[in-house]
Amino acid sequence: MSKALTMNATDLSAAAPRLPTDWKGDAIKKRIAARYGSERRFRAIGLFAVMLSAGFLAFLLITMMANGLRGFTQTEIRLAVDFPKSALMLDPAALKGFNADQALAGADFEGATATAAEVAFGPDGVHLLSDAAWLKVRDAVKADPGLLARRAEIWVPAAVDIDVAAKETGEPAAEATLAKLKAQGLIKTGFNLGFVTGADSTDPTIVGIWGAFKGSLMTMLVTLVLAFPVGVLAALYLEEYAPRNRWTDLIEVSINNLAAVPSIIFGLLGLAVFLNFMHMPRSAPIVGGLTLALMTMPVIVIAGRNAIKSVPPSIRDAALGIGASRLQVVFHHVLPLALPGILTGTIIGMARALGETAPLLMIGMRAFISSPPSGFTDPATVLPVQVFLWSDEVSRGFVEKTSAAIIVLLLFLLAMNGLAIYLRNHFERRW
């Protein structure tokens, strides 16, 4: 009897249907395996996306570094100049007075340099030197007027084809000339200080980045001084004081739309208002800063409002409960707590402004500027525009200069973001 009951119980358990909570069933096992398979595939796709992004970034950085690092170097040729036999006709005493620059401007340094190159390297020797080699000779005489009384050896920049052949594979004729100069010890390649301290030029062997860098620095300063306080105050008013009505909603929609407007529209606005209507100086950092401030301000307002919203209402209630005024609540409690988020929005806005080219082209900041600006109203250019101008040059020597300028732009961006991140972390509050 007991054996029959046991067999009946076994048969019933075998015949009973599988419940959804039965983790030993085949259907449940298939579903779990499919789930784990989907998770593995998703993780693989995510890892592939990260590796692909890192690969593109590494390719960009390696390419820029490979081409750009050569832009920070310069190939020079040792040139022997016999000043007593040259036709300079300069009095060393005249170079020590107030009219030294005028005396240097009247001397034929270009002819003296060409004559020295022909004597040293033959009839075609002048083609081995850069078109601006005579500037090095002039600067050497200005630094030491005693050179006019003797024969001196001066390192002058080499021609573009010689410079390219010294840094990478060049034309066969340039390679042969380079080998000959190396055998005689008349050529060297070293760090180009003039690229860091100089300004734009038509000769790639003497161009510099300091003029564009200073223009970017001054333009960003004007942008920050205008956009940051106005954007923060606008965010505070809209979030803490403005009544909730249709006009406030219209302003919010307008600000959101302005943040998505193409940057060239702001360039047209700057051209119409600051140049044509207000008659401000063309291609000046003050105009560029005003134009970029209009573009950056909506981003700061939106980020500021979101940061202010994230401050807990209990902070406001507690401050009001102990007798603080509305103004004290905003500036003593809400603003300090929202400042990290506001700085994050400022970082995004300023980074966008630093890399902009289109609005600055509209207000004329693409002019050829041969000297760094000395004030906010002087003609200037900026790093992105300088990169654009050099990339459009025909000479092969500008290729590495363009990459070097991009490296400077990236370093400028990293330094600016690093400072903003430090300030954000400094003001951040832990709850």
GUDO-393399 format. One record per atom (N, C-alpha, C): x negated, y negated, z negated; residue in one letter. Coordinates in pm, whole numbers, plus 50000, padded with zeros to 5 digits. Example, Ala and Ser with C-alpha at 12.3 -4.5 7.8 and 13.67 -1.06 7.14 Angstrom:
BEGIN
486815056949220a/487705045049220a/486805033049220a/487155022549292s/486335010649286s/487104999749213s/
END
This chain:
BEGIN
499175012050000m/500005000050000m/499134987450000m/498164986849911s/497254975249902s/496454973950030s/496044985550091k/495284985150214k/496134979450328k/497364982650331a/498274977650434a/498484962550418a/498644958250292l/498804943850267l/497574936050310l/496394941950282t/495144935150321t/495044934150472t/495384944550546m/495314944150691m/496324934050748m/497514933550686n/498504923950733n/498044909550711n/497384907050596a/496874893550565a/495784889650664a/494934899250697t/493854896450794t/494414893450931t/495404901350971d/496014898851102d/496694885351107d/497354881550995l/498034868650992l/497064857051000l/495904858250927s/494914847450931s/494284846251068s/494114857651137a/493534857151272a/494514851251371a/495794853851348a/496804848851441a/497244834551413a/496894829151294a/497334815751256a/496684805451348a/497394794651387p/496834784251476p/495764776051403p/494794770951482r/493734762351426r/494284748251400r/494044743751278l/494484730351243l/493464719851291l/493844707051309p/492894696651353p/491754694551255p/491954698251129t/490894696451029t/490004708651015t/490174718351101d/489354730451095d/488064727951175d/486964724851105w/485704720951169w/484974732851231w/485494744551212k/484834756251271k/485454760451405k/486474753151448g/487124756651573g/486284752651694g/486514759351803d/485754756651925d/486064742651981d/487314738551974a/487694725452028a/487014714151952a/486994715751817i/486364705351735i/484864704951761i/484244716651776k/482814716951804k/482494710151937k/483344712052036k/483114705552166k/483254690452154k/484234686152078r/484434671752060r/483254665551987r/482754672451884i/481594667151810i/480354666851898i/480164677451976a/479014677652067a/479104666452170a/480324663952221a/480494652952318a/480214639552254a/480634638152127r/480374625652055r/478884623152038r/478174633351991y/476734632151973y/476024629752107y/476524636252213g/475944633952345g/476124619652392g/477314614052369s/477574600152406s/476664590652327s/476484593652199e/475604585252118e/474164585852167e/473704597652203r/472334598952253r/472164591452386r/473164592552472r/473084585552600r/473084570352580r/473914565752487f/473954551352460f/472624546352406f/472044554052314r/470754550052260r/469684550252367r/469734559952458a/468754560552566a/468914548652660a/470164545152691i/470394533552778i/469914520652711i/470204519252582g/469754507452509g/468234506352505g/467574517752479l/466114517852477l/465544514452614l/466184519652719f/465724516552855f/465884501752886f/467004495852840a/467214481552863a/466154473252792a/465854476952667v/464824469652592v/463454471052659v/463124483152700m/461834485352765m/461754478052900m/462884477752974l/462894470553100l/462694455553078l/463364449952978s/463204435752947s/461774432752903s/461234441552817a/459854439552773a/458874440852889a/459184449852985g/458314451353102g/458314438853189g/459504433153213f/459564420753290f/458834409453219f/459024408553087l/458334398053011l/456824399953015l/456374412352999a/454944414953005a/454384411853143a/455144415453247f/454684412453384f/454554397353405f/455544389853354l/455484375253367l/454284369453294l/454104373753168l/453004368253089l/451644372153147l/451514384553189i/450234389053245i/449914381553374i/450934379853458t/450714372453583t/450334358053556t/451054351753462m/450754337853431m/449364336453368m/449024345553282m/447714344853217m/446584347553316m/446794357353406a/445754360753503a/445474349153596a/446534342453641n/446334331053731n/446034318153655n/446684316653538g/446564303853468g/445244301853396g/444664312553343l/443394310853272l/442294305653363l/442364309253492r/441394303853586r/441574288853606r/442804283953582g/443044269653596g/442364261453490g/441984267653379f/441284260453273f/439774260453294f/439294266153402t/437864266553431t/437584258753559t/436324255353577q/435924247553694q/434534251753738q/434334252453867t/433034255753925t/432314242853961t/431074241653917e/430284229553939e/428964233054009e/428464223654088i/427204225054161i/426234214654110i/425004218654089r/423974209454042r/423444201454161r/423644188454155l/423264179654265l/422154170354220l/421064169954298a/419944160954269a/420174147754343a/420254136854268v/420494123554325v/419284114754297v/418694109454403d/417554100354391d/418104086154392d/418384080854276f/419024067754267f/418174056354320f/416834056154298p/416054045054355p/416124044254507p/416294055754575k/416354055754721k/417784054354774k/418754054254686s/420144052854730s/420464038254759s/421604035954819a/422004022354856a/422984016354755a/422894020354630l/423834015254531l/423604000554500l/422323996454491m/421993982554463m/422653977754335m/422483985554230l/423063982154100l/421973978154003l/422253967953924d/421333963653820d/421743970253689d/420873978253625p/421263984653498p/421753974853394p/421243962553396a/421683952653297a/423133948753319a/423613949253445a/424993945453474a/425993955553419a/425523967753392l/426423978153341l/426593977753190l/425933968253124k/426053967252979k/426933955552936k/427433948053031g/428263936552997g/429733939253013g/430513928453014f/431963929853025f/432403933053168f/431533930253265n/431873932653405n/431323945953455n/431113955553365a/430543968453405a/431473975853501a/432763975953472d/433703982953560d/433773976553698d/433693963253703q/433713956453832q/432453959553912q/431303960053844a/430053963453914a/430083977853966a/430633987153887l/430744001053932l/431704002354049l/432803994654046a/433783995454154a/433213990554286a/432253981554282g/431673976254405g/430543984554462g/430083994654389a/428974002954436a/429484014654520a/428674018554617d/429064029354709d/428594042854654d/429244047454549f/428884060454491f/429264071954584f/430314070154661e/430714080754754e/429654083054860e/429084072054914g/428024073555013g/426754079154954g/426434074954830a/425224080154766a/425354095054736a/426544099454698t/426754113754671t/426664121854800t/427254116754910a/427184123855038a/425734124755088a/424954114155071t/423554114455113t/422754124655033t/422984124854901a/422284134454817a/422654148854853a/423934151354890a/424354164854929a/423704168955061a/423564159755154e/422914163055281e/421434165955262e/420784158455173v/419354160855146v/419164174355078v/420054177854986a/419874190054908a/420334202554982a/421424201755060f/422014213855117f/422124213555270f/421634203155334g/421684202555478g/422804193655528g/422984193055661p/423994183955719p/425414186655671p/425744199255644d/427094202755597d/427184203655445d/426194198155377g/426184199155231g/427324191955164g/427824181355229v/428924173855167v/430174182255157v/430334192455245h/431514200955241h/431464211055126h/430324212155059l/430234221054943l/430774214354816l/430924201254821l/431334193654703l/432794189654715l/433404187554601s/434774182554597s/434804168154648s/435984164254698d/436134150454744d/435974140454630d/436144144954509a/436014136054392a/434684137854320a/433684143954386a/432384146154321a/431724133054286a/431934122754369w/431304109854341w/431784103654210w/432974107354163l/433444102254034l/432574107053920l/432084119553930k/431174124853827k/429864117053828k/429364113653949v/428134105853959v/428344091953898v/429484085953929r/429774072753872r/429874073253720r/430564083353668d/430694084453523d/429324086853456d/428464094553522a/427134096953466a/426324083953460a/426424075653563v/425714062853563v/426314053353459v/427624053653445k/428264045153345k/427844049053204k/427694062153180a/427284066753047a/425804064053021a/424974064653125d/423534062453109d/423024054053226d/423054040753215p/422564032253325p/421094034553359p/420334040653270g/418934043353299g/418724053153413g/419764060253454l/419634069453567l/419304062153697l/419654049453707l/419424041953830l/417944040253860l/417104042453762a/415664040453781a/414924053253811a/415634064553823r/414934077153844r/415814086953922r/415234098253948r/415954109154014r/416574118053907r/417854121153921a/418564128653817a/419364139953881a/419594150253802e/420414161653844e/421744161153768e/422824161053843i/424164159253786i/425034170753834i/425794176453741w/426734187153775w/428024180753825w/428394183653950v/429584178054012v/430514189554052v/431814187154063p/432744197954099p/432534202854241p/432644215954257a/432494222054390a/433784220654469a/433674223254600a/434844222854686a/435834233854648a/437064232554697v/438124241854658v/437794256054701v/437304258054823d/437014271554869d/435874278054792d/434884270054750i/433804275354667i/434324278754528i/435194270154475d/435754272454342d/436604285154340d/437414287154446v/438254299154454v/437384311654468v/436324310854550a/435444322354567a/434694325954440a/434424316054355a/433714318754230a/434614325454126a/435934323954140k/436854329354041k/437564341954089k/437704343454220e/438344355154277e/437794357154418e/438344366654489t/437874369254624t/438304358054717t/437314352254788g/437584341254878g/437254344755021g/437114334655103e/436764336655243e/435324341455255e/435004349055360p/433624354355376p/432564343455378p/432854332255445a/431864321355450a/431634315455312a/432724313555236a/432594308155101a/431864317955010a/432114330955028e/431424341154947e/429924340954975e/429524339455102a/428104339055136a/427434326555078a/428114315155088t/427564302855031t/427444303954879t/428454309954817l/428424311554672l/427244320354630l/427014331354701a/425884340054667a/424554332754682a/424444324454783k/423204316854804k/422984306854691k/424044299954651l/423914290154542l/423604296954410l/424204308754386k/423914316154263k/422454320554259k/421924324754373a/420524329154378a/419584317654344a/419964305454377q/419124293854349q/419414287654213q/420434292854144g/420774287454012g/421394273654018g/422114270854124l/422674257454144l/424174256854118l/424764267354068i/426214267554049i/426544274253917i/427644269653856k/428124275553731k/429634273453720k/430264281953641t/431704281053616t/431924280753466t/432614270653419g/432844269253275g/434184262653247g/434424259953119f/435694253953077f/435824239953135f/437014237153187n/437294224253250n/437984215153151n/437224206853083l/437814197552986l/438684187153055l/438344183753179g/439124173753250g/440554178153275g/440814191253283f/442184195853303f/443034192953180f/442434192753064v/443164190352940v/443344175352915v/442404167352959t/442424152952928t/442814144153046t/442944149653166g/443214141653284g/444684141053320g/444944134653436a/446304133253486a/446374138753628a/447434135653699d/447654141253831d/446674135553932d/446444143054038s/445534138954144s/445874146854270s/445414141754383t/445594149054509t/444524159654528t/443474159454448d/442384169154455d/442564179254343d/442774192254374p/443004202054268p/441814204154176p/440614199854216t/439434201954132t/439364192054016t/440134181154020i/440044171253913i/441414168253851i/442444176053884v/443764173353826v/443734176553676v/444644170153605g/444754172453461g/446204173453419g/446404178653301i/447764181053250i/448154171353140i/447214163353092w/447504154952977w/448574144453008w/448554138853130g/449564128953165g/450974134653157g/451194146553213a/452514152753208a/452864157153067a/451864162252993f/452114166752856f/452534154952768f/451834143752782k/452194131952703k/453554126752743k/453874127252875g/455204123152917g/456294132052859g/456054145152855s/457034154352794s/457174151652645s/456064149152578l/456104146552434l/456914133952404l/456684123452479m/457414110952456m/458884112452493m/459174119552600t/460574121552640t/461324129852537t/460694140452486m/461334148752384m/461534141052254m/460614132052223l/460764124052101l/461984114952112l/462144108352228v/463324099952248v/464594108352242v/464574120052303t/465754128852302t/466124132952160t/465134136952082l/465414141351945l/465914130051858l/465304118351870v/465684106851786v/467124102651814v/467564104051937l/468924099951972l/469944111051952l/469644123051999a/470644133752001a/470874139751863a/469834141351782f/470004148351654f/470894140651556f/470584127951522p/471464121251425p/472884119151477p/473014115551605v/474354113251659v/475144126251663v/474504137151703g/475194149951708g/475604154951571g/474734153351471v/475054157951336v/476184149551276v/476114136351293l/477164127751238l/478504130451306l/478474132951437a/479714136151508a/480304149351457a/479444159351433a/479924172151382a/480514170551242a/479864162651158l/480384160251022l/481734153451026l/481874143451112y/483154136351117y/484264145451168y/484004152651275l/485044161151333l/485464172251239l/484524177251158e/484834188551072e/485334184550934e/484924172950884e/485254169250746e/486264157850735e/486334149150835y/487154137150821y/488234135850927y/488014140951047a/488944138551157a/490284145351131a/491404138451156p/492714144951139p/492944155251249p/493754165151218r/494054175751314r/495264171551398r/494984166351517n/496054162551608n/495614165051752n/496424160851847r/496134163651986r/494884156252035r/494604144551976w/493424137052018w/492144144251973w/492174149651855t/491014157251807t/490814169851892t/491924176251927d/491804188052014d/491244184252151d/491644172852203l/491124168352332l/489614165652325l/489184159652214i/487744156952196i/486964170152186i/487504179752114e/486824192752101e/486694199652236e/487764199452314v/487714205652448v/486704198352536v/486674185152526s/485734177352608s/484294180552571s/484014181852442i/482644185152400i/482244198952448i/483164208552436n/482864222152485n/482614222252635n/483364214252708n/483164213552853n/481834206752888n/481484196452812l/480224189552839l/479034198852818l/479124208052724a/478014217352700a/477794226752817a/478814228452902a/478704237653015a/478524230453148a/478444217253146v/478284209653270v/476884211853325v/476714213753457p/475364215053515p/474504202953484p/473224205453462s/472334194853416s/472174183753519s/472314186753647i/472124176453747i/473204165653739i/474374169253683i/475424159253664i/474964148553565i/474264152753460f/473724143053365f/472654134353431f/471914140153527g/470954132053602g/471644121353684g/472754124753748l/473534114753822l/474094104053728l/474514108353609l/475014098853510l/473914089353466l/472724094853438g/471604086353399g/471204076753510g/471254081453635l/470934072753749l/471934061353760l/473224064253742a/474254053953757a/474254043953642a/474074049053518v/474214040453400v/472904033653364v/471844041353345f/470604035753291f/469774028353396f/469834032853521l/469024026553624l/469814016153704l/470944020253760n/471684011053847n/472464000453770n/473004003953653f/473803994453577f/472973986753475f/472183993853395m/471403987253289m/470023982653338m/469623986853457h/468353982653518h/467153985453428h/467133997153371m/466004001453290m/464864006153381m/463624006753330p/462484010453416p/462614024553471p/462344025853599r/462474038753665r/461314047853625r/461594060753615s/460584071053586s/459884068753453s/460624063753355a/460074060853223a/460564071053121a/459744074153018p/460194083752915p/461454079452842p/461684066152828i/462874061652758i/464134065452836i/464084064452970v/465234068153052v/465404083353054v/464284090453067g/464374105053063g/464904110152931g/464474103952820g/464974108052689g/466444105252671g/466924093752722l/468344090552713l/469184100552794l/468704103952913t/469444113352997t/469504127152934t/468374131852882l/468364145052819l/469124145052686l/469194133652619a/469974132752495a/471454134752524a/471944129252635l/473344131452673l/473624146252697l/472634153252754m/472804167352784m/472704176052658m/471874171952563t/471614179852443t/472654177752334t/473224166152330m/474124162652221m/475314172252205m/476014176252312p/477134185752291p/476714198852227p/475534203852263v/475054216352203v/474854214552053v/474284203352013i/474054200851870i/475374199151796i/476344192551859v/477654190551794v/478344204051772v/478334212451873i/479004225551860i/478314234051753i/476974234751757a/476264242551656a/476434236551517a/476474223351508g/476674216951377g/478034219751319g/479054219651401r/480404222551351r/480514236951302r/479944246151377n/479974260151333n/479214262051202n/478094255051186a/477314256251062a/478084250150944a/478764239150969i/479544232750861i/480734241450823i/481354247950921k/482474256950890k/482034268750803k/480784273050821s/480304284750746s/480044281950599s/480034269250558v/479844266050416v/481124269850341v/481024277750234p/482234282250163p/483044270550108p/484384271150119p/485214260350062p/485054258749912p/484654269449845s/484474268349700s/483394258249662s/482404256249750i/481364246249723i/481984232249719i/482854229549814r/483524216449816r/484434214849695r/485214225349664d/486134224449551d/485394222449419d/484284229349404a/483524227949280a/482934214049266a/482414208449377a/481854194949371a/482924184549344a/484074186149408l/485174176749381l/485694178349239l/485654190649188g/486164193149053g/485344186648944g/484064184348965i/483224177948863i/483074162948886i/483894157448979g/483954142848994g/483164137149109g/482614145349198a/481864140049311a/482814133849414a/482354123249479s/483164116949583s/483104125349710s/483954122049806r/483974129449932r/482634128050006r/482064116050001l/480784113650067l/479674121550000l/479704122149866q/478694129949793q/478824144849822q/480034149549836v/480234163749868v/479624166950003v/479834158050099v/479344160650235v/477824160150242v/477224149650187f/475784147550204f/474924154350097f/475494157449984h/474714164049878h/474874179249878h/475964184149935h/476234198449926h/476464204850064h/477394199550142v/477744205850268v/476594204950369v/476074192950388l/475024191150489l/473754199050457l/473234198850332p/472044207150306p/472264222050331p/473464227050300l/473744241150321l/473924244450469l/474404234950546a/474624237250690a/473394233950773a/472374228050712l/471214223450789l/470494234650864l/470314246650808p/469654257250888p/470374260351017p/471694261251013g/472444263851135g/472374252151232g/472364239851179i/472244228151266i/470884228051336i/469834231651264l/468504232151324l/468414243051430l/469124253951410t/469144264351514t/469754259051643t/470864251851633g/471454245751752g/470544235251814g/469824228051730t/468884218051781t/467754224751857t/467284236151807i/466224243651877i/466694247452017i/467924252552026i/468454256852156i/468574244952251i/469104233852199g/469274222152284g/467964216152330g/466994214952240m/465714209052276m/464924218252370m/465034231452350a/464364240752441a/464934239552581a/466234237952591r/466844236052722r/466384222952784r/466314212352704a/465894199252756a/464434199452800a/463584206752727l/462164207152761l/461924213352898l/462734223052936g/462524229853064g/463324224153179g/464054213353157e/464894207853263e/464084199853365e/464464201253490t/463814193953599t/464814185653679t/465984191353707a/466944184753796a/467364170853748a/467764168853621p/468174155253582p/467034145253586p/465814149753561l/464674140553564l/464274137053707l/464494146253800l/464264142853941l/465224132053988l/466454132153935m/467434122253977m/467084108253930m/466384107053819i/466024093653769i/464614089753809i/464004097253901g/462734093053958g/461494097653886g/461574107453798m/460374111753725m/459604122353804m/459554120653935r/458744129454019r/457684121354093r/457444109054046a/456464100454111a/455044105454082a/454134101454169f/452724104854150f/452154095454044f/451814100853928i/451314093053816i/449854096853795i/448944087553823s/447514090553816s/446904087753680s/447684082353586s/447164079553452s/448254082353349s/447894087053231p/448904090053128p/449654077453087p/450924078653050p/451684066753007p/451184061852872p/451184048852855s/450764042752728s/451944038152644s/453144038352699g/454324034252625g/455564041052678g/456694038852611f/457924045452648f/458554039552773f/458074028052819t/458614021852940t/457674022953058t/456534029653040d/455584031353151d/456004043153239d/455654042753368p/455964054153455p/455294066853405p/456004077853410a/455484090553357a/456164102053429a/455614113653411t/456224126053456t/456224135953340t/456834147453358v/456924157453251v/456414170853304v/456184180153214l/455564192853252l/456374200753356l/457684202553340p/458414210153443p/458344203653581p/458434190453586v/458334183453715v/456924184753771v/455914184253684q/454544185953731q/454324199753790q/454884209853727v/454814223453781v/455484224153918v/456634217753929f/457364217554057f/456544210654166f/455924199554133l/455144192154233l/453904199954276l/453214206054181w/452004213554217w/452344226154296w/453474232354266s/453844244454340s/454164241654486s/454424228954517d/454754225154654d/453524220654733d/452344220554669e/451124216354737e/450604227354830e/449904223054934v/449384232555033v/448064238754988v/447244230954920s/445914235654882s/446004247754790s/445124257554816r/445124269854736r/444694267254593r/443944256654572g/443484253554438g/444594250054341g/445764245954393f/446864242254304f/447614254454251f/447364266254306v/448064278354260v/447714281154114v/446444281554083e/446024284253946e/446344272553853e/446354260353906k/446714248853823k/448184249353785k/449024254153877t/450444255653846t/450664265753734t/449984277253742s/450104287253637s/449554282153504s/448474274553509a/447914268853386a/448884258853323a/449564251053407a/450554241653354a/451734249053292a/452114260453349i/453194268553290i/452774273753153i/451524277853140i/451024282453010i/451094271152907i/450714259052947v/450804247652855v/452254245052817v/453164246152914l/454584244052885l/455114254552787l/454724267152806l/455164277652714l/454594275452574l/453324271252565l/452734268552434l/453424256852367l/453764246652443f/454504235252388f/455854239752334f/456534248252410l/457834253352366l/457704261852240l/456694270452235l/456484278752116l/456164270151994l/455344259852012a/455004251151899a/456234243651849a/457054238751940m/458264231651900m/459244240851830m/459434252851883n/460334262551819n/459794267151685n/458464268951677g/457864273051550g/458094262751441g/457944249951475l/458194239451377l/459654239351333l/460564240751429a/461984240651395a/462354252851309a/461794264551340i/462084276551260i/461534275051119i/460364268751106y/459814266350972y/460734257250892y/461214246550955l/462114237450884l/463424244450848l/463904252950940r/465154260150911r/464984269550793r/463894276950789n/463654286050677n/463404278450548n/462814266550560h/462554258550440h/463844253750374h/464824250250454f/466074245150400f/467144255650379f/466834268150416e/467824278750404e/468054282350258e/469294284450221r/469704288150085r/470124302750081r/469664310149983r/470064324049965r/471234325049869r/472264332449908w/473454333749822w/473324346449739w/
END
